[in-house]
Amino acid sequence: MDLFRRFTAQMPAFLLVLSLLITIAGCDSNSEYKDHEDIEDGQWYVKNEPSFTFEITDTTQTYNVYYLVRNSIGYPYYNLYVKRFLLNDRKKIINEALNELILMDEKSGKPLGDGLGDLFDHKIMALKSYRFPRKGKYTFKIRQYMRQDPLPEILSMGISVEKEVVNSK
C-alpha cells in the first residue's frame, strides 16, 4: 500500500513532465501538416497505400514535403523504394515519382535515422522547394515499390509538409 501511495503522490509531477515533453516534441514552427499511418502488423502490402490529405492556403510559399518512415532493425533491406502520388482536390495526379529511401548504410548495415531500441525513425525529402499551384486540399499517396509483398518490418509511413525556410546571408 505504501508503494501505491508514493506512486499516486508522484503522478501529478509525472503527468506534467509527460505533457511538457509531448508539447515540445510536437512543436515545429514550419510544419503545416504532419501525420503518419501505422502499418498493420508491420507487413506493408502493395495494395495498402497510406494517404494524407492536407490544405494549402499560401501559394506564394515554397514547401518541403518529407517522408516519415518508421522501421524495425529487422527490416531486411538497406533501402525502400516507394512510388508517390500528389493529387489535387479533383483527384487528378499533379506530381508523381519513384523514390529510393535509404534506411541503412549499404556497406555496414548500420541503421540511419533516429533510433530507440530496435525502432528507427527517418525524415527523408520527398519534394523540395515545391510550390503548390492552387489553394485547396491535396492528397499525398505512398505505395511501396519493392519486390516483396508484403514488405516486413515497416511499422509506419507518414509525411510532413513544411514551409521552406530561406536563409538570408
FENVEN-V894148 format. One record per pair of residues at least 12 apart in sequence whose C-alpha atoms are under 10 Angstrom apart, sorted by sequence separation. I is the first residue (numbers start at 1). J is the second residue. If there is no record, write none. Layout:
# FENVEN-V894148
i=I j=J
i=I j=J
This chain:
# FENVEN-V894148
i=37 j=49
i=38 j=50
i=84 j=96
i=85 j=97
i=37 j=50
i=83 j=96
i=84 j=97
i=85 j=98
i=36 j=50
i=37 j=51
i=83 j=97
i=84 j=98
i=143 j=157
i=36 j=51
i=37 j=52
i=67 j=82
i=82 j=97
i=83 j=98
i=84 j=99
i=142 j=157
i=35 j=51
i=36 j=52
i=82 j=98
i=83 j=99
i=104 j=120
i=142 j=158
i=35 j=52
i=67 j=84
i=81 j=98
i=82 j=99
i=83 j=100
i=103 j=120
i=141 j=158
i=142 j=159
i=34 j=52
i=35 j=53
i=81 j=99
i=82 j=100
i=103 j=121
i=140 j=158
i=141 j=159
i=33 j=52
i=35 j=54
i=80 j=99
i=81 j=100
i=82 j=101
i=103 j=122
i=140 j=159
i=33 j=53
i=34 j=54
i=80 j=100
i=81 j=101
i=102 j=122
i=103 j=123
i=33 j=54
i=79 j=100
i=80 j=101
i=81 j=102
i=101 j=122
i=103 j=124
i=32 j=54
i=33 j=55
i=79 j=101
i=80 j=102
i=101 j=123
i=102 j=124
i=32 j=55
i=33 j=56
i=78 j=101
i=79 j=102
i=80 j=103
i=101 j=124
i=32 j=56
i=78 j=102
i=79 j=103
i=80 j=104
i=100 j=124
i=101 j=125
i=32 j=57
i=77 j=102
i=78 j=103
i=79 j=104
i=101 j=126
i=77 j=103
i=78 j=104
i=79 j=105
i=99 j=125
i=100 j=126
i=77 j=104
i=78 j=105
i=79 j=106
i=99 j=126
i=42 j=70
i=75 j=103
i=77 j=105
i=78 j=106
i=98 j=126
i=42 j=71
i=75 j=104
i=77 j=106
i=78 j=107
i=97 j=126
i=42 j=72
i=73 j=103
i=78 j=108
i=97 j=127
i=32 j=63
i=34 j=65
i=36 j=67
i=37 j=68
i=38 j=69
i=39 j=70
i=73 j=104
i=78 j=109
i=31 j=63
i=33 j=65
i=34 j=66
i=36 j=68
i=37 j=69
i=38 j=70
i=69 j=101
i=71 j=103
i=77 j=109
i=78 j=110
i=95 j=127
i=30 j=63
i=31 j=64
i=32 j=65
i=34 j=67
i=35 j=68
i=36 j=69
i=42 j=75
i=51 j=84
i=53 j=86
i=70 j=103
i=76 j=109
i=78 j=111
i=126 j=159
i=129 j=162
i=130 j=163
i=131 j=164
i=30 j=64
i=31 j=65
i=34 j=68
i=36 j=70
i=49 j=83
i=50 j=84
i=51 j=85
i=52 j=86
i=53 j=87
i=55 j=89
i=67 j=101
i=69 j=103
i=78 j=112
i=119 j=153
i=120 j=154
i=121 j=155
i=125 j=159
i=126 j=160
i=127 j=161
i=128 j=162
i=129 j=163
i=130 j=164
i=49 j=84
i=51 j=86
i=53 j=88
i=54 j=89
i=119 j=154
i=120 j=155
i=121 j=156
i=122 j=157
i=123 j=158
i=124 j=159
i=125 j=160
i=126 j=161
i=129 j=164
i=46 j=82
i=53 j=89
i=73 j=109
i=75 j=111
i=119 j=155
i=121 j=157
i=123 j=159
i=124 j=160
i=128 j=164
i=129 j=165
i=73 j=110
i=123 j=160
i=129 j=166
i=73 j=111
i=94 j=132
i=72 j=111
i=94 j=133
i=71 j=111
i=71 j=113
i=73 j=115
i=84 j=126
i=70 j=113
i=72 j=115
i=69 j=113
i=70 j=114
i=71 j=115
i=72 j=116
i=73 j=117
i=74 j=118
i=75 j=119
i=88 j=132
i=94 j=138
i=96 j=140
i=98 j=142
i=70 j=115
i=72 j=117
i=73 j=118
i=74 j=119
i=88 j=133
i=89 j=134
i=93 j=138
i=95 j=140
i=96 j=141
i=98 j=143
i=99 j=144
i=100 j=145
i=72 j=118
i=73 j=119
i=88 j=134
i=89 j=135
i=91 j=137
i=92 j=138
i=93 j=139
i=96 j=142
i=98 j=144
i=99 j=145
i=100 j=146
i=71 j=118
i=72 j=119
i=73 j=120
i=88 j=135
i=89 j=136
i=90 j=137
i=91 j=138
i=92 j=139
i=93 j=140
i=98 j=145
i=71 j=119
i=72 j=120
i=88 j=136
i=89 j=137
i=90 j=138
i=91 j=139
i=70 j=119
i=71 j=120
i=72 j=121
i=88 j=137
i=89 j=138
i=90 j=139
i=70 j=120
i=71 j=121
i=87 j=137
i=88 j=138
i=89 j=139
i=69 j=120
i=70 j=121
i=71 j=122
i=87 j=138
i=88 j=139
i=69 j=121
i=70 j=122
i=86 j=138
i=87 j=139
i=88 j=140
i=68 j=121
i=69 j=122
i=70 j=123
i=86 j=139
i=87 j=140
i=68 j=122
i=69 j=123
i=85 j=139
i=86 j=140
i=87 j=141
i=67 j=122
i=68 j=123
i=69 j=124
i=85 j=140
i=86 j=141
i=66 j=122
i=67 j=123
i=68 j=124
i=84 j=140
i=85 j=141
i=86 j=142
i=66 j=123
i=67 j=124
i=68 j=125
i=84 j=141
i=85 j=142
i=65 j=123
i=66 j=124
i=67 j=125
i=68 j=126
i=83 j=141
i=84 j=142
i=85 j=143
i=65 j=124
i=66 j=125
i=67 j=126
i=82 j=141
i=83 j=142
i=84 j=143
i=65 j=125
i=66 j=126
i=67 j=127
i=82 j=142
i=83 j=143
i=84 j=144
i=64 j=125
i=65 j=126
i=66 j=127
i=82 j=143
i=83 j=144
i=84 j=145
i=64 j=126
i=65 j=127
i=66 j=128
i=81 j=143
i=82 j=144
i=83 j=145
i=64 j=127
i=65 j=128
i=81 j=144
i=82 j=145
i=83 j=146
i=63 j=127
i=64 j=128
i=65 j=129
i=80 j=144
i=81 j=145
i=82 j=146
i=63 j=128
i=64 j=129
i=65 j=130
i=80 j=145
i=81 j=146
i=62 j=128
i=63 j=129
i=64 j=130
i=80 j=146
i=81 j=147
i=62 j=129
i=63 j=130
i=64 j=131
i=79 j=146
i=61 j=129
i=62 j=130
i=63 j=131
i=61 j=130
i=62 j=131
i=63 j=132
i=77 j=146
i=61 j=131
i=62 j=132
i=59 j=130
i=60 j=131
i=61 j=132
i=80 j=151
i=59 j=131
i=60 j=132
i=58 j=131
i=59 j=132
i=60 j=133
i=58 j=132
i=59 j=133
i=60 j=134
i=77 j=151
i=80 j=154
i=56 j=131
i=57 j=132
i=58 j=133
i=59 j=134
i=60 j=135
i=65 j=140
i=67 j=142
i=76 j=151
i=77 j=152
i=56 j=132
i=58 j=134
i=59 j=135
i=75 j=151
i=76 j=152
i=56 j=133
i=57 j=134
i=58 j=135
i=59 j=136
i=75 j=152
i=76 j=153
i=56 j=134
i=57 j=135
i=58 j=136
i=74 j=152
i=75 j=153
i=56 j=135
i=57 j=136
i=74 j=153
i=75 j=154
i=55 j=135
i=56 j=136
i=57 j=137
i=72 j=152
i=73 j=153
i=74 j=154
i=75 j=155
i=55 j=136
i=56 j=137
i=71 j=152
i=72 j=153
i=73 j=154
i=54 j=136
i=55 j=137
i=56 j=138
i=71 j=153
i=72 j=154
i=54 j=137
i=55 j=138
i=70 j=153
i=71 j=154
i=72 j=155
i=53 j=137
i=54 j=138
i=55 j=139
i=70 j=154
i=71 j=155
i=53 j=138
i=54 j=139
i=69 j=154
i=70 j=155
i=71 j=156
i=52 j=138
i=53 j=139
i=54 j=140
i=69 j=155
i=70 j=156
i=71 j=157
i=52 j=139
i=53 j=140
i=69 j=156
i=70 j=157
i=51 j=139
i=52 j=140
i=53 j=141
i=68 j=156
i=69 j=157
i=70 j=158
i=51 j=140
i=52 j=141
i=68 j=157
i=69 j=158
i=50 j=140
i=51 j=141
i=52 j=142
i=67 j=157
i=68 j=158
i=69 j=159
i=49 j=140
i=50 j=141
i=51 j=142
i=67 j=158
i=68 j=159
i=49 j=141
i=50 j=142
i=51 j=143
i=66 j=158
i=67 j=159
i=68 j=160
i=48 j=141
i=49 j=142
i=50 j=143
i=66 j=159
i=67 j=160
i=48 j=142
i=49 j=143
i=50 j=144
i=65 j=159
i=66 j=160
i=67 j=161
i=48 j=143
i=49 j=144
i=65 j=160
i=66 j=161
i=46 j=142
i=47 j=143
i=48 j=144
i=64 j=160
i=65 j=161
i=66 j=162
i=46 j=143
i=47 j=144
i=63 j=160
i=64 j=161
i=65 j=162
i=45 j=143
i=46 j=144
i=63 j=161
i=64 j=162
i=65 j=163
i=44 j=143
i=45 j=144
i=46 j=145
i=63 j=162
i=64 j=163
i=65 j=164
i=44 j=144
i=45 j=145
i=46 j=146
i=62 j=162
i=63 j=163
i=64 j=164
i=45 j=146
i=46 j=147
i=62 j=163
i=63 j=164
i=64 j=165
i=46 j=148
i=47 j=149
i=48 j=150
i=61 j=163
i=62 j=164
i=63 j=165
i=45 j=148
i=46 j=149
i=47 j=150
i=61 j=164
i=62 j=165
i=44 j=148
i=45 j=149
i=46 j=150
i=61 j=165
i=62 j=166
i=44 j=149
i=45 j=150
i=46 j=151
i=56 j=161
i=58 j=163
i=43 j=149
i=44 j=150
i=45 j=151
i=50 j=156
i=51 j=157
i=52 j=158
i=55 j=161
i=43 j=150
i=44 j=151
i=45 j=152
i=50 j=157
i=51 j=158
i=52 j=159
i=54 j=161
i=42 j=150
i=43 j=151
i=44 j=152
i=49 j=157
i=50 j=158
i=51 j=159
i=52 j=160
i=42 j=151
i=43 j=152
i=44 j=153
i=50 j=159
i=42 j=152
i=43 j=153
i=44 j=154
i=41 j=152
i=42 j=153
i=43 j=154
i=44 j=155
i=41 j=153
i=42 j=154
i=43 j=155
i=44 j=156
i=39 j=152
i=41 j=154
i=42 j=155
i=43 j=156
i=44 j=157
i=39 j=153
i=40 j=154
i=41 j=155
i=42 j=156
i=39 j=154
i=40 j=155
i=41 j=156
i=38 j=154
i=39 j=155
i=40 j=156
i=38 j=155
i=39 j=156
i=37 j=155
i=38 j=156
i=39 j=157
i=37 j=156
i=38 j=157
i=36 j=156
i=37 j=157
i=38 j=158
i=36 j=157
i=37 j=158
i=35 j=157
i=36 j=158
i=37 j=159
i=35 j=158
i=36 j=159
i=34 j=158
i=35 j=159
i=36 j=160
i=34 j=159
i=35 j=160
i=33 j=159
i=34 j=160
i=35 j=161
i=33 j=160
i=34 j=161
i=32 j=160
i=33 j=161
i=34 j=162
i=31 j=160
i=32 j=161
i=33 j=162
i=30 j=160
i=31 j=161
i=32 j=162
i=33 j=163
i=30 j=161
i=31 j=162
i=32 j=163
i=30 j=162
i=31 j=163
i=29 j=162
i=30 j=163
i=31 j=164
i=28 j=162
i=29 j=163
i=30 j=164
i=30 j=165
